[in-house]
Amino acid sequence: MSEAELIFTALAELSTRQIAETDEAKGLQENVKASKKGGKIAKDARLQLEQQTGKKVVTGENFLPPNKGKKGLK
């Protein structure tokens, strides 16, 4: 992942956690709502940065090469 991807991922996680804590989210459904709100904050920030710079934040760097010859973790 690029530096920007890591930062926006961290923003999404932080936003989600703080929203869940503020809303006192309990259970899956309430936490899903918090995660969507947190993800939207990071998405909106990413789109705004991309619009201002004309450069994409998301890269292909976050994909691992195919696992050749190894089946599962040991």
Helices and strands as residue ranges (DSSP letters): H 3-22, H 27-53, G 60-62
